[in-house]
């Protein structure tokens, strides 16, 4: 009986962790620019550069998370490991790329 209880408790813990992970989204932040003409130009140039090299999920976001800055991101990724792998794939294009959870 103790073994069955332990197994059921373990299954419950794993399911709760999977449910929490489904709501957490990870992004690779490639650049942050001010909302100016030059900022938009730089953001679109970065997106174009990465898409040209086959990274198709690069997006530009006008974000309130960063006080109105323009954010160039990749994602969402539903776990940190996938976001890190994607960051490592673009690290030679964007040295300052990092991952962030929104």
ChimeraX attribute file (.defattr): number of C-alpha atoms within 10 A of each C-alpha:
attribute: neighborCount
match mode: 1-to-1
recipient: residues
	/A:1	6
	/A:2	7
	/A:3	8
	/A:4	9
	/A:5	10
	/A:6	11
	/A:7	12
	/A:8	12
	/A:9	12
	/A:10	12
	/A:11	12
	/A:12	12
	/A:13	12
	/A:14	12
	/A:15	12
	/A:16	12
	/A:17	11
	/A:18	11
	/A:19	11
	/A:20	10
	/A:21	13
	/A:22	12
	/A:23	11
	/A:24	14
	/A:25	16
	/A:26	21
	/A:27	24
	/A:28	26
	/A:29	22
	/A:30	26
	/A:31	19
	/A:32	20
	/A:33	18
	/A:34	17
	/A:35	15
	/A:36	11
	/A:37	8
	/A:38	11
	/A:39	16
	/A:40	17
	/A:41	12
	/A:42	18
	/A:43	24
	/A:44	14
	/A:45	12
	/A:46	19
	/A:47	21
	/A:48	14
	/A:49	14
	/A:50	17
	/A:51	14
	/A:52	10
	/A:53	10
	/A:54	9
	/A:55	15
	/A:56	12
	/A:57	12
	/A:58	20
	/A:59	16
	/A:60	18
	/A:61	14
	/A:62	16
	/A:63	13
	/A:64	10
	/A:65	9
	/A:66	12
	/A:67	9
	/A:68	14
	/A:69	19
	/A:70	22
	/A:71	24
	/A:72	24
	/A:73	23
	/A:74	23
	/A:75	17
	/A:76	16
	/A:77	19
	/A:78	16
	/A:79	16
	/A:80	18
	/A:81	11
	/A:82	16
	/A:83	24
	/A:84	18
	/A:85	12
	/A:86	20
	/A:87	23
	/A:88	16
	/A:89	12
	/A:90	17
	/A:91	14
	/A:92	10
	/A:93	15
	/A:94	16
	/A:95	11
	/A:96	11
	/A:97	20
	/A:98	18
	/A:99	19
	/A:100	14
	/A:101	15
	/A:102	10
